[in-house]
Amino acid sequence: MNRVTLGMDRLGTQRYNLLQKWRVSDLFFLVLAFVINIPVARFKPFERQFYVNDLSISHPYASPQTVNNSQLMVYTIAVPVVTITLFTLILADKRHKYYVWYISLLGLLLGITYTNLLTDYLKNWIGRLRPDFLSRCIPKEGTPKNVLVYAKDVCTTTNSERLYDGFRTTPSGHSSESFAGLGYLYMWLCGQLLTEYPTSGSWRKVVALLPLVGATLIALSRTQDYRHHFVDVIIGSVLGFIIAWWSYRRNFPSIYDTKNHCFKPLLDDSEVTLQEKDPYWKSSGISSIIRVPADEESMPLNNNGTN
């Protein structure tokens, strides 16, 4: 069997190339991961023992949250989708506009879905207590201090859903999801705006960094609401950004690859290229959207000693 195609080439070269170009397998596993995560997110978490006088889990239960679940979906999914759509309409050549849009959104949603699945699985497996756990538990009077106890033995709350969620602090879901969605958007904007090109203005990088600033603020808000410890936020942020990087690099070149078309998907077979050559960088083969006039003072002198 062909190790590269795994037998899919039997469908014919044209069909196989179409399946590869449009990342049909990624689309399939995107749906599969979304379906699998529905029961995974509802699994009963591992219940760790705790001390009722543990100050690290004695913070109040914040309501409302700074960024609730609905707002998180807007920031990490809706904002990137709208941004990618608008920038694609404005910047992309009509010869590959739809493909760039499709591949960009597929990578975004794949990264977010995989991040959700892994985060929810780890939350339930680790079972660490949230900073506001005792406010959820409401331990019964007379529970001994400095003695490890189980929630089933000392908690008096009737809200079991809130109690079980108190065991799901590591990693932070808000942090991982925000960096998966907004971290992907950061890399995508860097590629589309050519932020690493020598002739590009610094404002492009500033615009591209805005999603990362937003993701950072969302992550930090989880410590302000006492929903997560700082280590939960750090682990979640790193996890989300790594998956975002993996998902982006599956479909696009490195944003630092200035000698190639970093704005163009890897499997894009269109003939779209950057339309003009920057005279200053022409010798190095680096392309640029904007033609920069040559500096007269930097041009070599002719035989008469003049420019």
HUURHU-V685182 format. One record per residue. N is the residue number from 1. SS is DSSP state (~ for helix, > for strand, _ for the rest). OMEGA is omega in whole degrees, 0 to 359 (none if undefined). NEAR is the number of other C-alpha atoms within 10 Angstrom. Layout:
BEGIN
n = (N	N)
ss = (SS	SS)
omega = (OMEGA	OMEGA)
near = (NEAR	NEAR)
END
This chain:
BEGIN
n = (1	2	3	4	5	6	7	8	9	10	11	12	13	14	15	16	17	18	19	20	21	22	23	24	25	26	27	28	29	30	31	32	33	34	35	36	37	38	39	40	41	42	43	44	45	46	47	48	49	50	51	52	53	54	55	56	57	58	59	60	61	62	63	64	65	66	67	68	69	70	71	72	73	74	75	76	77	78	79	80	81	82	83	84	85	86	87	88	89	90	91	92	93	94	95	96	97	98	99	100	101	102	103	104	105	106	107	108	109	110	111	112	113	114	115	116	117	118	119	120	121	122	123	124	125	126	127	128	129	130	131	132	133	134	135	136	137	138	139	140	141	142	143	144	145	146	147	148	149	150	151	152	153	154	155	156	157	158	159	160	161	162	163	164	165	166	167	168	169	170	171	172	173	174	175	176	177	178	179	180	181	182	183	184	185	186	187	188	189	190	191	192	193	194	195	196	197	198	199	200	201	202	203	204	205	206	207	208	209	210	211	212	213	214	215	216	217	218	219	220	221	222	223	224	225	226	227	228	229	230	231	232	233	234	235	236	237	238	239	240	241	242	243	244	245	246	247	248	249	250	251	252	253	254	255	256	257	258	259	260	261	262	263	264	265	266	267	268	269	270	271	272	273	274	275	276	277	278	279	280	281	282	283	284	285	286	287	288	289	290	291	292	293	294	295	296	297	298	299	300	301	302	303	304	305	306	307)
ss = (_	_	_	_	_	_	_	~	~	~	~	_	~	~	~	~	~	~	~	~	~	_	_	~	~	~	~	~	~	~	~	~	~	~	~	~	~	~	~	~	_	_	_	_	_	_	_	_	_	>	_	_	_	_	~	~	~	_	_	_	_	_	_	_	_	_	_	_	~	~	~	~	~	~	~	~	~	~	~	~	~	~	~	~	~	~	~	~	~	~	~	_	_	_	_	_	~	~	~	~	~	~	~	~	~	~	~	~	~	~	~	~	~	~	~	~	~	~	~	~	~	~	~	~	~	~	_	_	_	_	_	_	~	~	~	~	~	_	>	_	_	_	_	_	_	_	_	_	>	_	~	~	~	~	>	_	_	_	_	~	~	~	~	~	~	_	_	_	_	_	_	_	~	~	~	~	~	~	~	~	~	~	~	~	~	~	~	~	~	~	~	~	_	_	_	_	_	_	_	_	_	~	~	~	~	~	~	~	~	~	~	~	~	~	~	~	~	~	~	~	~	~	~	~	_	_	_	_	_	~	~	~	~	~	~	~	~	~	~	~	~	~	~	~	~	~	~	~	~	~	~	>	_	_	_	_	_	_	_	_	_	_	_	_	>	_	_	_	_	_	_	_	_	_	_	>	>	_	~	~	~	~	~	~	_	_	>	>	_	_	_	_	_	_	_	~	~	~	_	_	_	_	_	_	_	_	_)
omega = (177	185	182	185	183	176	181	179	177	178	184	184	183	180	180	180	178	179	179	183	184	174	183	179	177	179	179	182	173	179	181	180	179	180	181	185	180	176	181	181	183	177	176	183	173	184	180	175	181	174	179	177	177	184	183	178	185	182	182	177	185	175	5	177	177	176	180	185	179	178	178	179	179	184	187	180	185	181	177	180	180	181	179	180	182	181	177	178	184	190	189	174	184	180	178	183	183	181	178	180	181	182	180	180	178	178	178	184	178	180	180	182	178	178	179	182	181	180	181	179	181	178	183	182	182	175	179	185	177	178	181	188	184	176	176	185	186	182	180	180	177	178	184	177	179	177	179	182	175	180	182	183	188	183	182	182	176	180	185	180	178	180	180	178	178	177	186	182	185	355	179	180	178	182	182	181	180	179	175	181	183	174	175	180	177	181	180	179	177	180	183	180	178	187	184	177	183	183	181	178	182	180	180	179	179	178	181	182	182	177	179	176	178	179	179	179	178	181	181	179	180	175	178	177	183	174	184	169	181	181	177	181	180	180	180	180	180	180	181	183	178	180	177	179	179	182	179	184	173	188	184	174	176	179	179	180	186	179	177	183	185	178	189	179	184	183	178	182	177	181	181	175	173	197	181	177	175	183	184	185	185	182	181	178	181	182	177	178	186	177	180	180	179	179	184	183	182	182	182	178	175	185	181	180	178	179	none)
near = (8	8	6	8	11	9	11	16	15	10	11	9	11	10	13	15	15	11	15	15	17	16	17	13	10	15	14	10	14	19	13	12	17	17	13	11	19	12	10	17	18	14	15	15	21	15	19	14	14	19	16	24	14	12	11	14	23	17	17	15	17	13	8	8	14	13	17	13	12	8	12	18	16	12	21	27	21	14	16	24	19	12	13	22	18	13	14	20	15	11	12	19	15	13	11	17	15	15	20	24	18	15	20	24	19	21	27	26	24	24	27	27	24	21	27	23	18	19	27	23	19	19	22	24	17	17	22	22	25	25	24	22	27	26	19	25	22	16	16	13	9	7	15	13	12	11	11	11	17	13	19	9	10	17	20	16	15	11	10	13	11	13	21	22	19	25	23	29	25	26	30	29	29	29	30	31	33	30	35	34	33	30	33	32	29	22	23	25	23	24	25	20	23	25	23	18	20	14	18	15	13	11	11	16	17	12	14	22	18	16	25	20	15	17	25	18	14	23	27	18	19	23	17	14	19	21	27	28	22	18	14	23	27	17	16	27	25	16	22	31	24	19	24	31	20	14	22	25	18	14	20	23	18	18	22	14	15	20	11	16	22	22	24	22	22	15	16	16	10	12	7	14	14	15	11	12	17	19	16	16	14	12	9	9	13	20	24	23	16	13	14	13	9	11	8	9	8	9	10	10	11	8	7	6	7	8	11)
END
